[in-house]
Amino acid sequence: MCGLLLLCSVLSLWGAVCGTPGQYCVDQPSGVEVFAGDSVTFPCSFVFSRNLTTITNRTIVFQAGNIAYCGDRIYNSRYGNTTQEYQGRVSLVGDPQAQNGTITLTSVRTSDRKNFCCRVQLLNQNTIIEQWQNGFGTQLTVRGENEMTMHQPPFISALVGDTVTIPCHFSVSSKKKIQKISVSSVQWSFGQYLICRTVIYNSSTGAVRREDRERISVAGEGGASILIKRVTTNDSGWYCCGAQVTGDGQVYTTQRERGTNLTISGKTNQMKIKQPKEVTFPNSSTISCNFTLPEDEDPLWLGIYWMFGNPREGFAYHPHPELIHPRYRGKTRLVGQSDLYLEEVIGMDNTNFYCRVAMRLCNDTQQNTIETLLEEGAGTLLHVVNGR
């Protein structure tokens, strides 16, 4: 078991740091953007060894700075105190007992442009018996009212051969009342680790590499999201969105500094996903999905998705509605943890639906890494009674 602070080098998704393989991890998004004066939330989830049975308290400590491990402590949930610079602006919104150390920072200032690291302390009475933290933390980018913010999901997981959409959205300051906004240009960059240094797509010329010109494009019209077809493991990495936007005669240009981590994997069967071979609608409007968590591992995060079509046409259900195929948008939802509820949709007769389960885990063989596990069930064929 590790003692005191587990200061591990950062080699993982979301910039996470772990201690002993499979035992200690802290997970944070790599970056967020916000306007000065607004509030921002820093998600923090953690797991630790099940062998620790004498814990009486869990403390969340946040540090802020522009060096490794973020430097100065600004908040300690055990004492409820903050440094003078952050007095009255930091609050714990997560529940450490549920392994959530999320905090919120209000009245964001330009001087808050730093990295924010989440540290977890486990105590027995008043004695710290274990503590560890995220290494790089979450980079906070603060924009002015004459700028715009870009928003991307922290990570996306997919299987080899999938078509992947990486969302990118922008917003201007609420202080500016802009009536007409249009996207002038879009640029996407790629990096193998955290920083996106290589331009892979420009809306003026298309994909940079000739072999990608049939695979990479902007998703839809008038937006900035990117679409990548037939993904392979070589597409795994970091994707950062940039755009030039025109609104009421003013031009706004920005580029994400920390983007979305895309992980592509082949099919495995560790979670033993089970779903029925066939169901009949409307006798059953729900398709069940059961799975088994890896033995002796607690997930940092768990996500459920449903795909349809053979080959896969898109999402019948996704936590982010914009990623659901238009045919099923507003027509599906989860029942319980993972079952799919379907309203009647034209054209869904004889369609296959596939349950997908994704989770983020401490890597049990490699120190300092968090892995994303994604698996898919064998599929359920849906029949509609009387051809309805």
C-alpha positions, 0 to 999 in steps of 0.5 A: 500500500502506498504511504502519504502522497501518491505523486505519480506521473500523468499518463492517462485520460483526463490527466488522471493520476493513480497510485498502486495499479487498480487501487487509487485514482482521481479523475478530472476533465482536462479543461473547462472554459468560462466567462469572467464573472460566471461560475464553474464546476470542477468534476472530481471522482475517485476510487481507492483500495477496498482493503481500507476498512478503518476510514472514519472521514474523507477530505477533499483538498483542491490546489490551484497553480500553473505547475505540476500538482497545481501548487497552492492549496485553496480549499480543504473540506475538512476544515471548511476553509479557503485561502483569502483569494478564494474566500467565499467563492469555493464550495463542495457540491459533490459527496465524498462518501459517494466518491465524488469531490466536485467543487464549484467556483463562483465569480470567476476572475481572470486571475483564476486562469490556472490548473485546479487539482483534486486531492483525496485524504482518507482519515482514521479519527484525525490521522491521515492514513492515505492521500493521493491526487490528480497530477495536472488537474483541470485547466481553467480558461477564462474568457472576456465578454468580447470573446467566446467559449468553446465546449467539448465533452471530456472524452468519447469511447467508440469501437473500431469501425464506428462513425463518431461525432465529436460535439463542439459548441460555442457561446458568447457572453450573456452580457452581449445581446447578439441576434444573428450568429453564423460560423465562418470557419472551423478548424480541428487539431489532433494530438496523441497526448493532451495537447492538440498540435496537428491540424487535421481539418479546415472547413476551407480545404477539408481534411488535411490528409488525402486519405482522410477526405472521405472520412472526416467532415463537419457534422451537419450544416452551420455547426462546428462538430466533427464527424469521423467515419470508420474509426480505427485505433490510430484515431485514438487521441485528443481532438481540439475544436477552433472556430471563427464566428460572426455576430452582429458584424463582430468576428469572434475567433477561438481555439480550445486549449484542451479538447476531447479524448477519443478512445477506440477499442476492439470488442471484448466480453469482460462485462458479459452483456446480455440482452434478448435475441428478439422482442415484439412491439407493442407487446414489449416496449422495453429491451432489457440489458444486463451486464457484470462489472469487472471483479474487484473493480469500482468504476470511476464512471459508468455510461449506457448507450444504445445503437441501432442498425446492422451495420450500425446507423447511429445512437437510438439512445445517448445521454446527450440528445444531440447525438441521438439519430433524428429518427429516435430523438425524443422517442427513447429513454433508459428504464432502470440502469440500462434498459431501453424504452421505445416509443413507436417509430416509423421504420423500426420493424426488423431493426437490431438494437445493441446495448453498449456499456462504457466505464472508466477504471483504474488500470489494474496492471499499469501504474498511473493510468485510467482505462476506458472499457467499452463493450457491446451486446449481441443485439436484439431484433425488434418486431412490430406486430401487424407491420405497424 
